[in-house]
Amino acid sequence: MSRDPRERDFEIDQAQLRGFAHSFSEVEWLLLILVMLFLFVTQPEMARNVIVVGILVAFAVFILLFRYTRILAKRTASKIAVEILVMVAFLTGVLAFAGAAGGALVNLYLLPIITAALALGKRATLLVMALVVGCYFLLATLEAGIDALSADLAIRAIGVMAPFVLVAFLTTLLAENIHTAKARIRALSDRDELTMLYNMRAFKKLAEREHEGAMRRGDAYSILMVDVDQLKGINDTYGHEAGNRAIQMVADALLRLTRSSDIVARYGGDEFIVLLAHVDGEIARDVAQRIRNVVFATTLEVGVKIVRIKVSVGVGAFPEDGSSVQAIMTVADRAMYKDKEIKPPAGKLVIQKV
């Protein structure tokens, strides 16, 4: 069971993409209505053109199929990509029969371009732009023959497509900025500001998931409560900046000594909590001792002095120490305080000169 926050972000992004895909049919209906109004108002004879009417009906049937069936339901990005391609093909087919009188409809190519920029990212937008440019040259060739492929056509194409490129660039930039901002907000909502470890809100959610999985599998897990000894003494003697560095040192040590499948969080103040997945109490106690040793071996330099940091660690294990996450945490917390009490001498900082 992965604990990577990117998995959660991916799930959120997919949910948002599904919401976008769900409402995408409204954009397609809008495109269909605009094309029908333009053609049948400016060119009434189009209403009697069997091929044009067939294109319109086929596009309407396509919209209904993708809106009310589960075609590509589990592959949302692919579904949107197919719909964008069909939109481009629909516009190209209509323009091929509308001829020069339908020139204003070229601007509707902006709809699939903007959709790609918002939903599929920069690379897909570039591909859609290239497709639209290719369709533009194809339409010119169908209207005036191969001789239409000239420098004049290239200049006209640049004039028509330049606004499309600008809109695509700005929309893609906006979508990327929104995505980055959302990612930062998610990270801040789940992370402790000082250590960038999980906060307790995130830890509890992830720990409950691990607990449920362990119960289904008949598996074990352990929880460590870790307390930085004499942090108040470091703050009082060397200032809060030194105390913050001590907390960060312990956080870094915990990350080095745990796996990607484990959950490391700041419990609050000078305390941390660690969930060791698939680990019983005996192995967890070995990990706890390694944590004590590694933290003590990692020194904090303050001016010309070196301060050695000590931690107290308590262990609680599932299922032998309780049947819930909270029960295991309680056992680990009590064990941590016992560990603190048996350390001699209890109240001194270990200080050396550089």
C-alpha positions as CSV (number, residue, x, y, z in Angstrom):
1,M,0.0,0.0,0.0
2,S,1.7,3.2,-1.2
3,R,2.1,6.1,1.1
4,D,3.5,8.5,-1.5
5,P,1.5,11.8,-1.4
6,R,1.8,11.9,-5.2
7,E,-0.7,9.0,-5.3
8,R,-3.2,11.1,-3.4
9,D,-2.5,14.1,-5.7
10,F,-2.9,11.8,-8.8
11,E,-6.3,10.6,-7.5
12,I,-7.5,14.2,-7.0
13,D,-6.3,15.3,-10.4
14,Q,-8.1,12.3,-12.0
15,A,-11.3,13.2,-10.2
16,Q,-11.0,16.8,-11.4
17,L,-10.3,15.5,-15.0
18,R,-13.4,13.3,-14.8
19,G,-15.4,16.3,-13.7
20,F,-14.0,18.3,-16.7
21,A,-14.8,15.4,-19.1
22,H,-18.3,15.2,-17.7
23,S,-19.0,18.9,-18.6
24,F,-17.1,18.7,-21.9
25,S,-20.2,17.6,-23.7
26,E,-21.7,21.1,-23.1
27,V,-18.7,22.6,-25.0
28,E,-19.4,20.1,-27.9
29,W,-23.1,21.0,-27.9
30,L,-22.2,24.7,-28.0
31,L,-19.9,24.0,-31.0
32,L,-22.7,22.1,-32.8
33,I,-25.2,24.9,-32.2
34,L,-22.9,27.7,-33.3
35,V,-22.0,25.8,-36.5
36,M,-25.7,25.1,-37.3
37,L,-26.7,28.8,-36.7
38,F,-23.9,30.1,-38.8
39,L,-24.5,27.7,-41.7
40,F,-28.3,27.7,-41.8
41,V,-28.6,31.5,-41.3
42,T,-25.8,32.6,-43.7
43,Q,-26.1,29.7,-46.1
44,P,-29.6,28.2,-46.1
45,E,-28.8,25.9,-48.9
46,M,-26.6,24.0,-46.5
47,A,-29.8,22.7,-44.8
48,R,-30.4,20.7,-48.1
49,N,-26.9,19.4,-48.4
50,V,-27.1,15.7,-47.4
51,I,-23.4,15.4,-46.5
52,V,-23.4,18.5,-44.3
53,V,-26.5,17.4,-42.5
54,G,-25.0,13.9,-42.1
55,I,-21.9,15.5,-40.5
56,L,-24.0,17.4,-38.1
57,V,-26.1,14.4,-37.2
58,A,-23.0,12.2,-36.8
59,F,-21.4,14.7,-34.5
60,A,-24.6,14.9,-32.4
61,V,-24.8,11.1,-32.1
62,F,-21.1,11.0,-31.1
63,I,-21.8,13.6,-28.3
64,L,-24.7,11.5,-27.0
65,L,-22.6,8.3,-27.1
66,F,-19.7,9.7,-25.1
67,R,-22.1,11.5,-22.7
68,Y,-24.4,8.7,-21.8
69,T,-22.2,5.6,-22.2
70,R,-19.1,4.4,-20.4
71,I,-16.8,4.4,-23.5
72,L,-13.3,5.0,-22.1
73,A,-14.8,5.8,-18.7
74,K,-11.6,4.6,-16.9
75,R,-9.3,6.4,-19.3
76,T,-10.4,10.0,-18.9
77,A,-7.5,11.7,-20.6
78,S,-7.9,9.3,-23.6
79,K,-11.6,10.1,-23.7
80,I,-11.0,13.8,-23.8
81,A,-8.3,13.4,-26.5
82,V,-10.7,11.4,-28.7
83,E,-13.4,14.1,-28.3
84,I,-10.9,16.8,-29.2
85,L,-9.9,14.9,-32.4
86,V,-13.5,14.5,-33.3
87,M,-14.2,18.2,-32.8
88,V,-11.3,19.1,-35.1
89,A,-12.5,16.6,-37.7
90,F,-16.1,17.9,-37.4
91,L,-15.0,21.5,-38.0
92,T,-12.7,20.5,-40.9
93,G,-15.5,18.5,-42.5
94,V,-18.0,21.4,-42.2
95,L,-15.5,24.0,-43.5
96,A,-14.6,21.8,-46.5
97,F,-18.2,22.1,-47.7
98,A,-18.8,25.7,-46.5
99,G,-15.9,27.0,-48.5
100,A,-14.8,30.6,-48.3
101,A,-18.2,31.6,-46.9
102,G,-17.4,29.6,-43.8
103,G,-14.2,31.3,-43.1
104,A,-15.4,32.7,-39.8
105,L,-15.9,29.2,-38.5
106,V,-12.1,28.8,-38.5
107,N,-12.1,30.7,-35.2
108,L,-14.0,27.8,-33.6
109,Y,-10.8,25.7,-33.8
110,L,-10.0,27.7,-30.6
111,L,-12.4,25.4,-28.6
112,P,-10.4,22.2,-29.0
113,I,-7.2,24.1,-28.5
114,I,-8.3,25.7,-25.3
115,T,-9.7,22.3,-24.1
116,A,-6.4,20.6,-24.7
117,A,-4.6,23.4,-22.9
118,L,-6.8,23.1,-19.8
119,A,-7.1,19.4,-19.6
120,L,-4.2,17.7,-21.3
121,G,-1.2,19.9,-20.9
122,K,1.4,21.6,-23.0
123,R,2.5,18.6,-25.2
124,A,-1.1,17.7,-26.2
125,T,-1.8,21.4,-26.9
126,L,1.1,21.6,-29.3
127,L,-0.1,18.4,-31.1
128,V,-3.6,19.9,-31.4
129,M,-2.1,23.1,-32.7
130,A,-0.1,21.2,-35.3
131,L,-3.3,19.3,-36.3
132,V,-5.2,22.5,-36.7
133,V,-2.5,24.0,-38.9
134,G,-2.5,20.9,-41.0
135,C,-6.3,21.1,-41.4
136,Y,-6.0,24.7,-42.4
137,F,-3.6,23.9,-45.3
138,L,-5.7,20.9,-46.2
139,L,-8.8,23.1,-46.5
140,A,-6.9,25.6,-48.7
141,T,-5.8,22.7,-50.9
142,L,-9.3,21.3,-51.3
143,E,-10.7,24.8,-52.2
144,A,-8.0,26.0,-54.7
145,G,-6.0,22.9,-55.6
146,I,-2.3,22.2,-55.0
147,D,-1.4,25.5,-56.4
148,A,-2.8,27.1,-53.3
149,L,0.3,25.9,-51.4
150,S,2.3,29.1,-51.8
151,A,4.1,31.8,-49.8
152,D,0.9,33.8,-49.7
153,L,-0.9,31.0,-48.1
154,A,1.8,30.6,-45.5
155,I,1.6,34.3,-44.7
156,R,-2.2,34.1,-44.4
157,A,-1.8,31.0,-42.2
158,I,0.5,32.9,-39.9
159,G,-2.0,35.7,-39.6
160,V,-4.8,33.4,-38.8
161,M,-2.9,31.0,-36.5
162,A,-0.9,33.6,-34.5
163,P,-3.8,34.4,-32.2
164,F,-4.4,30.7,-31.8
165,V,-0.8,30.2,-30.7
166,L,-1.1,33.1,-28.2
167,V,-4.3,31.8,-26.7
168,A,-2.9,28.3,-26.5
169,F,0.3,29.6,-24.7
170,L,-1.6,31.8,-22.3
171,T,-4.2,29.1,-21.5
172,T,-1.4,26.5,-20.9
173,L,0.5,28.9,-18.7
174,L,-2.6,29.6,-16.7
175,A,-3.4,25.9,-16.3
176,E,0.2,25.1,-15.2
177,N,0.1,28.0,-12.6
178,I,-3.2,26.7,-11.2
179,H,-1.9,23.2,-11.0
180,T,1.3,24.4,-9.2
181,A,-0.7,26.5,-6.8
182,K,-3.1,23.5,-6.0
183,A,-0.1,21.2,-5.5
184,R,1.5,23.7,-3.0
185,I,-1.8,24.1,-1.1
186,R,-2.1,20.3,-0.9
187,A,1.4,19.9,0.3
188,L,1.0,22.6,3.0
189,S,-2.2,21.1,4.2
190,D,-0.5,17.7,4.8
191,R,2.9,18.8,5.9
192,D,4.6,20.3,9.0
193,E,6.0,23.7,8.1
194,L,9.4,23.2,9.9
195,T,10.3,19.7,9.0
196,M,8.1,19.0,5.9
197,L,7.1,15.7,7.5
198,Y,3.5,14.7,7.6
199,N,1.4,16.6,10.1
200,M,-0.9,14.6,12.5
201,R,-4.0,15.2,10.4
202,A,-2.3,13.4,7.4
203,F,-0.7,10.8,9.7
204,K,-4.0,9.7,11.1
205,K,-5.6,9.2,7.7
206,L,-2.7,7.2,6.4
207,A,-2.3,5.2,9.6
208,E,-6.0,4.2,9.5
209,R,-5.5,3.0,5.9
210,E,-2.5,0.9,7.0
211,H,-4.5,-0.4,10.0
212,E,-7.4,-1.5,7.8
213,G,-5.0,-3.2,5.4
214,A,-3.2,-5.0,8.2
215,M,-6.4,-6.3,9.6
216,R,-7.5,-7.7,6.1
217,R,-4.1,-9.3,5.5
218,G,-3.5,-10.5,9.1
219,D,-0.3,-8.4,9.0
220,A,1.6,-6.5,11.7
221,Y,2.7,-2.9,12.0
222,S,4.4,-0.9,14.7
223,I,4.3,2.7,15.9
224,L,7.2,4.6,17.4
225,M,6.9,7.7,19.5
226,V,10.1,9.7,19.4
227,D,10.8,12.6,21.8
228,V,13.8,15.0,21.6
229,D,15.4,15.0,25.0
230,Q,16.2,18.4,26.6
231,L,15.0,20.5,23.7
232,K,13.9,23.2,26.2
233,G,17.5,23.3,27.4
234,I,18.8,23.8,23.9
235,N,16.3,26.6,23.3
236,D,17.2,28.3,26.6
237,T,20.9,28.0,26.1
238,Y,21.4,28.6,22.4
239,G,18.1,30.1,21.2
240,H,15.1,28.8,19.3
241,E,17.0,28.7,16.0
242,A,19.3,26.0,17.4
243,G,16.2,24.2,18.8
244,N,14.6,24.3,15.3
245,R,17.8,22.9,13.8
246,A,17.8,20.1,16.4
247,I,14.2,19.2,15.4
248,Q,15.2,19.2,11.7
249,M,18.2,17.0,12.4
250,V,16.0,14.4,14.1
251,A,13.4,14.6,11.3
252,D,16.2,13.9,8.7
253,A,17.5,11.0,10.8
254,L,14.0,9.4,10.9
255,L,13.6,9.8,7.1
256,R,17.0,8.1,6.6
257,L,16.2,5.2,8.8
258,T,12.7,4.5,7.4
259,R,11.4,3.2,4.1
260,S,9.1,4.8,1.6
261,S,6.3,2.5,2.8
262,D,6.6,3.9,6.4
263,I,4.9,7.0,7.6
264,V,6.9,9.7,9.4
265,A,5.1,12.6,11.0
266,R,5.7,15.4,13.5
267,Y,3.5,14.8,16.4
268,G,4.0,18.3,17.8
269,G,6.6,20.3,19.6
270,D,9.6,18.0,20.2
271,E,7.8,14.8,19.4
272,F,7.6,12.6,16.3
273,I,5.6,9.6,15.4
274,V,6.5,6.8,13.0
275,L,4.5,3.9,11.6
276,L,6.5,1.0,10.4
277,A,4.5,-1.0,7.9
278,H,4.7,-4.9,8.0
279,V,7.0,-4.7,11.1
280,D,6.4,-6.5,14.4
281,G,7.4,-5.3,17.8
282,E,10.7,-7.1,18.0
283,I,12.0,-5.5,14.8
284,A,10.5,-2.2,15.7
285,R,12.6,-2.2,18.9
286,D,15.7,-2.7,16.9
287,V,14.7,0.2,14.7
288,A,14.2,2.3,17.8
289,Q,17.7,1.6,19.0
290,R,19.1,2.5,15.6
291,I,17.3,5.8,15.8
292,R,18.8,6.5,19.3
293,N,22.3,5.7,18.0
294,V,22.1,7.6,14.7
295,V,20.6,10.7,16.3
296,F,23.3,10.7,19.1
297,A,26.0,10.3,16.4
298,T,24.6,13.3,14.5
299,T,26.0,16.5,16.2
300,L,24.5,20.0,16.3
301,E,27.1,22.7,15.8
302,V,26.3,25.9,17.7
303,G,29.2,28.4,17.4
304,V,32.3,26.8,18.7
305,K,30.4,24.0,20.5
306,I,29.0,20.7,19.5
307,V,25.7,19.5,21.1
308,R,24.8,15.9,20.9
309,I,21.1,15.2,20.6
310,K,19.4,12.4,22.5
311,V,15.9,11.0,21.8
312,S,13.6,8.8,23.8
313,V,11.7,6.2,21.7
314,G,8.7,4.1,22.7
315,V,7.3,1.2,20.7
316,G,3.8,-0.1,20.3
317,A,2.9,-3.0,17.9
318,F,-0.2,-4.3,16.3
319,P,-1.9,-6.7,17.1
320,E,-0.2,-7.6,20.4
321,D,-0.5,-4.1,22.0
322,G,-4.0,-3.2,20.9
323,S,-6.7,-3.4,18.2
324,S,-6.7,0.2,17.0
325,V,-4.3,2.9,15.9
326,Q,-5.1,5.0,19.0
327,A,-4.4,2.0,21.3
328,I,-1.0,1.3,19.7
329,M,-0.2,5.1,19.9
330,T,-1.0,5.0,23.7
331,V,1.2,2.1,24.3
332,A,4.1,3.7,22.3
333,D,3.6,6.9,24.2
334,R,3.9,5.2,27.6
335,A,6.9,3.3,26.5
336,M,8.6,6.5,25.4
337,Y,8.2,8.1,28.8
338,K,9.6,4.9,30.4
339,D,12.6,5.2,28.1
340,K,13.1,8.8,29.1
341,E,13.0,7.9,32.8
342,I,15.6,5.2,32.7
343,K,18.3,7.4,30.9
344,P,21.1,8.5,33.3
345,P,21.7,11.4,33.9
346,A,18.2,12.8,32.9
347,G,18.8,16.5,32.9
348,K,22.1,17.3,31.2
349,L,23.0,18.3,27.7
350,V,26.0,16.6,26.2
351,I,28.2,19.5,25.0
352,Q,31.7,19.3,23.4
353,K,34.0,22.0,22.0
354,V,34.9,22.0,18.4
